[in-house]
């Protein structure tokens, strides 16, 4: 391994660790509910894509339908999703967000932004400029 490839390997390791730690921190500070990651992911998907069947959600989340059924049952019990008839197939049921589910998503988004704003406000001006300059590069990496 050449020096530059060793440096690149170290940078990849450090960036992976830093981004992972930042995401975990944001998630931990921003969850006003006590929902697990699977439940939060389902709420997010329903918010972005609209009502879906258990099978469609399971495929989208790479889960078994039985596991998705358990996740949906918990969300339904909490009043965050509700069942509605499928518009074209009377044998199927769609799950959609309730107003409470939408509110959990909204509060979570606000909490994440507020925590990150607060954390970034502690940076020195030059550090903040560095972070802001890195955003387009990180975005480009995520799109490659």
C-alpha positions as CSV (number, residue, x, y, z in Angstrom):
1,X,0.0,0.0,0.0
2,X,1.5,3.4,-1.0
3,X,1.6,6.3,1.3
4,X,-1.3,8.1,-0.5
5,X,-3.5,5.0,-0.5
6,X,-2.7,4.4,3.2
7,X,-3.7,8.1,3.8
8,X,-6.9,7.5,1.8
9,X,-7.7,4.4,3.8
10,X,-7.2,6.3,7.1
11,X,-9.4,9.2,5.8
12,X,-12.2,6.7,4.9
13,X,-12.0,5.1,8.3
14,X,-12.0,8.5,10.1
15,X,-14.9,9.9,7.9
16,X,-17.0,6.8,8.4
17,X,-16.5,6.9,12.1
18,X,-17.2,10.6,12.3
19,X,-20.3,10.6,10.2
20,X,-21.6,7.5,12.1
21,X,-21.0,9.2,15.4
22,X,-22.7,12.4,14.3
23,X,-25.7,10.5,13.0
24,X,-26.0,8.5,16.3
25,X,-25.7,11.7,18.3
26,X,-28.3,13.6,16.2
27,X,-30.7,10.6,16.5
28,X,-30.2,10.3,20.3
29,X,-30.8,14.0,20.9
30,X,-33.7,14.3,18.5
31,X,-36.0,11.5,19.5
32,X,-38.8,13.0,21.6
33,X,-40.6,9.6,21.3
34,X,-39.3,6.3,22.5
35,X,-39.5,4.7,19.1
36,X,-36.9,2.3,17.7
37,X,-35.1,2.8,14.4
38,X,-37.4,0.4,12.5
39,X,-40.4,2.3,13.7
40,X,-38.9,5.7,12.9
41,X,-37.9,4.4,9.4
42,X,-41.4,3.3,8.7
43,X,-42.9,6.6,9.8
44,X,-40.4,8.4,7.5
45,X,-41.2,6.2,4.6
46,X,-45.0,6.6,5.0
47,X,-44.5,10.4,5.4
48,X,-42.4,10.6,2.2
49,X,-44.2,8.0,0.0
50,X,-47.7,7.9,1.4
51,X,-49.9,4.9,2.4
52,X,-48.4,1.5,1.8
53,X,-49.3,-2.2,2.3
54,X,-47.4,-4.3,4.9
55,X,-45.8,-6.2,2.1
56,X,-44.6,-3.1,0.2
57,X,-43.2,-1.6,3.5
58,X,-41.4,-4.9,4.3
59,X,-39.8,-4.9,0.8
60,X,-38.8,-1.3,1.0
61,X,-37.3,-1.8,4.5
62,X,-35.7,-5.1,3.6
63,X,-37.7,-6.9,6.4
64,X,-39.8,-10.0,6.5
65,X,-43.6,-9.2,6.3
66,X,-44.1,-10.8,9.8
67,X,-41.5,-8.4,11.3
68,X,-43.1,-5.4,9.5
69,X,-46.5,-6.5,10.9
70,X,-45.0,-6.3,14.4
71,X,-43.6,-2.8,13.7
72,X,-46.9,-1.6,12.3
73,X,-48.9,-3.1,15.2
74,X,-46.7,-1.1,17.6
75,X,-47.1,2.1,15.6
76,X,-50.9,1.5,15.4
77,X,-51.1,0.9,19.1
78,X,-49.3,4.2,19.7
79,X,-51.8,5.9,17.3
80,X,-49.1,6.9,14.9
81,X,-50.5,4.9,11.9
82,X,-53.9,3.8,10.9
83,X,-55.4,1.3,8.5
84,X,-57.3,2.2,5.4
85,X,-58.8,0.2,2.6
86,X,-56.8,-0.4,-0.6
87,X,-58.4,1.6,-3.4
88,X,-58.3,-1.2,-6.0
89,X,-57.8,-4.4,-4.0
90,X,-60.3,-5.1,-1.3
91,X,-58.1,-7.9,0.1
92,X,-55.3,-5.5,1.0
93,X,-55.0,-2.9,3.7
94,X,-52.9,0.3,3.5
95,X,-51.1,1.9,6.4
96,X,-50.9,5.6,6.6
97,X,-49.6,8.2,9.1
98,X,-52.1,9.7,11.5
99,X,-51.9,13.3,12.5
100,X,-50.0,12.1,15.6
101,X,-47.5,10.3,13.4
102,X,-47.0,13.4,11.3
103,X,-46.5,15.4,14.5
104,X,-43.9,12.9,15.8
105,X,-42.0,13.3,12.5
106,X,-42.3,17.1,12.7
107,X,-41.1,17.3,16.3
108,X,-38.2,14.9,15.5
109,X,-37.1,17.1,12.6
110,X,-37.2,20.2,14.7
111,X,-35.3,18.6,17.5
112,X,-32.6,17.4,15.1
113,X,-32.2,20.8,13.6
114,X,-32.1,22.5,17.0
115,X,-29.5,20.2,18.4
116,X,-27.3,20.6,15.3
117,X,-27.7,24.3,15.2
118,X,-26.7,24.5,18.9
119,X,-23.7,22.2,18.3
120,X,-22.5,24.1,15.3
121,X,-22.9,27.4,17.2
122,X,-20.1,26.3,19.5
123,X,-17.6,26.1,16.6
124,X,-15.1,28.9,16.0
125,X,-15.8,30.9,12.8
126,X,-13.0,29.3,10.9
127,X,-14.2,25.8,11.9
128,X,-17.7,26.7,10.9
129,X,-16.5,27.8,7.5
130,X,-14.6,24.5,7.1
131,X,-17.7,22.5,7.9
132,X,-19.8,24.6,5.5
133,X,-17.2,24.2,2.7
134,X,-17.2,20.4,3.2
135,X,-21.0,20.1,2.8
136,X,-21.0,20.1,-1.0
137,X,-18.2,17.6,-1.1
138,X,-19.9,15.3,1.3
139,X,-23.2,15.6,-0.7
140,X,-21.3,14.8,-3.9
141,X,-19.8,11.7,-2.2
142,X,-23.2,10.6,-1.1
143,X,-24.5,10.9,-4.7
144,X,-21.7,9.0,-6.3
